[in-house]
Amino acid sequence: MILDVVLVGCGGHGREALDIIRAINTASSTGPRWRVRGFIDDRPSEVNHKRLQRLAVPYLGTVEWLREAGPETHVVLGLGDPRVRRAVGQRVDGYGLPFASLVHPAAVVGPDTVAGDGLVVFAGARVTTNVTLGRHVHLNQNSTVAHDCVLADYVSVNPLAAVSGECQLQAGVLIGAGAVVLQGLRIGADATVGASACVVRDVPAGTVVKGVPAR
């Protein structure tokens, strides 16, 4: 069965999510799984309009367009910032549409993984064993989430970042590109770990840490 899907966000992150859909369709042995209806975005730039044209995918309108979507239309939140993704996700929830979960064929997700709706896993990402992922978690290119971790809703792990085993990342956490979180640590809600940081102790909610060791 081919399912309709709409992507929210015309920026780079959303267009990378389109790449995942196309890779899934190409890899499927039974034919395409997703039919992309287009992108929605409240304030798309002129540059991103042109980029969508090059990809031959239409811009449909603002988030309000979802009022016109059929009840079987799936939605992907193609938004890199966890806080923006949560705010838009809460709006989209009001339309009662299902969320698509996307795992790139070049990603590895262990069979003992439990995930909420709207999971997006990009190429090269690896999730090992006994991992719990909340709603709208995004695991970017070549990131790693190790054994026995819990990632709450709207967490982002950016490219090349590594989350070691038995860590807890609360809602809205952003782990920057190339950062490392050592084993058994807890990152509080809406905290940000800067790019290339090495986290060696728990991080309080709402804080920004960076450096080696991260402070």
C-alpha positions as CSV (number, residue, x, y, z in Angstrom):
1,M,0.0,0.0,0.0
2,I,1.2,3.5,-0.9
3,L,0.6,6.1,1.8
4,D,0.4,9.9,1.3
5,V,2.9,12.0,3.3
6,V,3.4,15.7,3.7
7,L,6.6,17.3,5.1
8,V,6.5,20.2,7.4
9,G,9.5,22.6,6.8
10,C,11.1,23.5,3.5
11,G,14.6,24.0,5.0
12,G,17.5,21.7,4.7
13,H,16.3,19.4,7.5
14,G,13.0,18.9,5.8
15,R,14.6,18.3,2.4
16,E,16.9,15.7,4.0
17,A,13.8,14.0,5.3
18,L,12.6,13.9,1.7
19,D,15.8,12.1,0.9
20,I,15.0,9.4,3.5
21,I,11.5,8.9,1.9
22,R,13.0,8.5,-1.5
23,A,15.6,6.1,-0.2
24,I,12.9,4.0,1.5
25,N,10.9,3.9,-1.7
26,T,13.9,2.9,-3.8
27,A,14.9,0.1,-1.4
28,S,11.5,-1.3,-1.0
29,S,11.1,-4.7,-2.8
30,T,7.4,-4.4,-3.1
31,G,7.3,-0.9,-4.7
32,P,7.1,2.6,-3.3
33,R,5.7,3.0,0.2
34,W,5.2,6.7,0.4
35,R,3.7,9.3,-2.1
36,V,5.0,12.8,-1.3
37,R,2.2,15.3,-1.7
38,G,4.5,18.2,-1.0
39,F,5.9,20.6,1.7
40,I,4.1,23.0,4.0
41,D,5.8,25.9,5.8
42,D,4.5,29.1,7.3
43,R,7.3,31.2,6.1
44,P,9.3,29.5,3.3
45,S,12.2,31.6,1.9
46,E,12.5,32.3,-1.8
47,V,15.7,30.3,-1.9
48,N,13.9,27.3,-0.4
49,H,11.1,27.7,-2.9
50,K,13.6,27.3,-5.7
51,R,15.2,24.3,-4.0
52,L,11.8,22.6,-3.9
53,Q,11.3,23.3,-7.6
54,R,14.7,21.6,-8.4
55,L,13.5,18.6,-6.4
56,A,10.2,18.6,-8.3
57,V,8.1,18.7,-5.1
58,P,5.3,21.2,-4.7
59,Y,4.9,23.8,-1.9
60,L,1.4,23.3,-0.7
61,G,1.0,26.2,1.7
62,T,1.1,27.0,5.4
63,V,0.4,24.5,8.2
64,E,-3.3,25.5,7.8
65,W,-3.3,23.5,4.6
66,L,-3.6,20.3,6.8
67,R,-7.3,21.2,7.2
68,E,-7.7,20.1,3.6
69,A,-5.7,16.9,4.0
70,G,-7.5,13.5,4.0
71,P,-7.5,11.6,7.3
72,E,-5.0,9.1,6.0
73,T,-2.4,11.7,5.1
74,H,0.7,11.2,7.2
75,V,2.9,14.1,8.4
76,V,6.7,14.4,9.0
77,L,8.1,17.2,11.0
78,G,11.1,18.2,9.0
79,L,12.4,20.7,11.6
80,G,15.8,20.5,13.1
81,D,15.4,22.7,16.2
82,P,13.7,20.6,18.9
83,R,11.8,23.6,20.3
84,V,10.4,24.6,17.0
85,R,9.6,21.0,16.2
86,R,7.6,20.8,19.5
87,A,5.7,24.0,18.9
88,V,4.8,23.0,15.4
89,G,4.1,19.5,16.4
90,Q,1.6,20.6,19.0
91,R,-0.2,22.6,16.3
92,V,-0.2,19.7,13.9
93,D,-1.6,17.4,16.7
94,G,-4.8,19.5,16.5
95,Y,-5.5,18.2,13.0
96,G,-5.7,14.6,14.1
97,L,-3.5,13.2,11.3
98,P,-1.1,10.3,11.7
99,F,2.7,11.0,11.9
100,A,5.1,9.0,9.7
101,S,8.2,7.4,11.2
102,L,11.1,7.3,8.8
103,V,14.3,5.1,9.1
104,H,16.8,5.5,6.3
105,P,17.8,2.1,4.8
106,A,21.4,3.0,5.6
107,A,20.7,3.4,9.3
108,V,20.8,0.6,11.9
109,V,18.1,0.4,14.5
110,G,18.2,-2.6,16.9
111,P,15.2,-4.8,17.2
112,D,14.9,-4.1,20.9
113,T,14.1,-0.4,20.3
114,V,10.8,1.1,21.3
115,A,9.9,4.3,19.5
116,G,7.1,6.9,19.5
117,D,5.4,8.4,16.4
118,G,7.3,10.7,14.2
119,L,10.8,9.1,14.6
120,V,13.2,10.2,11.9
121,V,16.5,8.3,11.6
122,F,18.9,9.6,9.0
123,A,21.5,7.7,7.0
124,G,24.4,6.2,8.9
125,A,22.7,6.6,12.4
126,R,23.0,3.6,14.7
127,V,20.8,2.6,17.6
128,T,21.8,-0.5,19.5
129,T,19.8,-2.4,22.1
130,N,17.1,-1.7,24.7
131,V,16.7,1.9,23.6
132,T,13.5,3.9,24.1
133,L,12.9,6.8,21.8
134,G,10.0,9.3,22.3
135,R,7.8,11.0,19.8
136,H,9.5,13.1,17.1
137,V,13.0,12.1,18.1
138,H,15.5,12.9,15.3
139,L,18.8,11.0,14.9
140,N,20.9,12.7,12.4
141,Q,23.5,11.4,10.0
142,N,26.1,9.1,11.5
143,S,25.0,9.6,15.1
144,T,25.0,6.9,17.7
145,V,22.7,6.0,20.6
146,A,24.0,3.1,22.7
147,H,22.5,0.5,24.9
148,D,19.8,1.1,27.5
149,C,19.3,4.8,26.7
150,V,16.0,6.7,27.0
151,L,15.4,9.7,24.8
152,A,12.2,11.6,25.5
153,D,10.0,13.5,23.0
154,Y,11.5,16.0,20.6
155,V,15.2,15.1,21.3
156,S,17.7,15.7,18.5
157,V,21.0,14.0,18.2
158,N,23.0,15.9,15.5
159,P,25.5,14.4,13.0
160,L,28.4,12.4,14.3
161,A,27.3,12.8,18.0
162,A,27.5,9.8,20.3
163,V,25.3,9.1,23.3
164,S,26.8,6.4,25.4
165,G,24.9,3.6,27.2
166,E,22.4,4.1,30.0
167,C,21.9,7.8,29.4
168,Q,18.6,9.7,29.8
169,L,17.9,12.6,27.6
170,Q,14.8,14.5,28.6
171,A,12.3,16.2,26.4
172,G,13.6,18.8,23.9
173,V,17.3,18.1,24.4
174,L,19.7,19.0,21.5
175,I,23.0,17.2,21.3
176,G,25.3,19.1,18.9
177,A,27.3,17.8,16.0
178,G,30.2,15.7,17.1
179,A,29.4,15.9,20.8
180,V,29.9,12.9,23.2
181,V,27.8,12.1,26.2
182,L,29.5,9.7,28.5
183,Q,27.8,6.6,30.0
184,G,25.0,6.8,32.5
185,L,24.4,10.6,32.4
186,R,21.2,12.6,32.5
187,I,20.6,15.6,30.3
188,G,17.7,17.8,31.6
189,A,14.8,19.0,29.5
190,D,15.5,21.6,26.9
191,A,19.2,21.5,27.5
192,T,21.7,22.0,24.7
193,V,25.0,20.3,24.3
194,G,27.3,22.3,22.0
195,A,29.1,20.9,19.0
196,S,32.1,18.7,19.8
197,A,31.5,19.0,23.5
198,C,32.3,16.1,25.9
199,V,29.7,15.7,28.6
200,V,31.2,14.1,31.8
201,R,28.5,15.0,34.3
202,D,24.7,15.5,34.4
203,V,23.4,18.6,32.7
204,P,20.6,20.6,34.4
205,A,17.4,21.4,32.5
206,G,17.4,24.4,30.2
207,T,21.2,25.0,30.3
208,V,23.7,25.2,27.5
209,V,27.1,23.4,27.9
210,K,30.1,23.3,25.6
211,G,33.7,22.4,25.6
212,V,35.9,19.6,26.8
213,P,34.9,18.8,29.5
214,A,31.5,20.4,28.9
215,R,30.6,23.2,31.3
